[in-house]
């Protein structure tokens, strides 16, 4: 018994010297049930055999390498095969959890939390996104069509942006996304909703509300400063 107590004390002392607690020494993870839309995923799994819901599906991915849900150079609601920049924010990842609601081949809603191995890696991911937006802010699409993505800062977390992408046909918006992206310490939070009308302040209402909800608890899994 004495040997066990001495061993435990030694282990705790070692983690303290390394600047870690036993909990923080564990591998980074975004647990199932942590995201706001996990409840919809669970509910969908109980009703997915209903024919009416076959085209409308909630699904979750726990892959650390899941693509960043926002493409700076394309409307992010389109099928993954049409995405133009799948490498945004991949370097330095430790864990991620992503939830999509798809209607047919299009993404209607997405929620993503990515944990990076350092705060610097999280910052770098968002710098990549910003650079992509600057590069692809406006482009010509199909005949008589075009693409545009906006980007503006928001006062949330350690740095946040709201962004809208639109595909235009004959000068009118026909499809797109409205997103909010927030960094807190080494975590990046993303909320996406599809949008077809001209972007406005109300386009981000739900995403901002969800981002604030998740920010209130993200330090449970992120390496936030005390």
Secondary structure as UniProt FT lines:
FT   HELIX           2..17
FT   TURN            18..19
FT   TURN            22..25
FT   TURN            32..33
FT   TURN            36..37
FT   HELIX           38..47
FT   TURN            48..49
FT   HELIX           51..53
FT   STRAND          56..61
FT   TURN            64..65
FT   TURN            72..73
FT   TURN            76..77
FT   HELIX           80..82
FT   TURN            86..89
FT   TURN            91..92
FT   STRAND          93..103
FT   TURN            104..105
FT   STRAND          106..116
FT   HELIX           119..136
FT   STRAND          138..140
FT   TURN            143..144
FT   STRAND          145..154
FT   TURN            157..158
FT   STRAND          159..169
FT   TURN            170..171
FT   STRAND          172..184
FT   TURN            185..186
FT   STRAND          187..194
FT   HELIX           201..204
FT   HELIX           205..215
FT   TURN            216..217
FT   HELIX           218..220
//
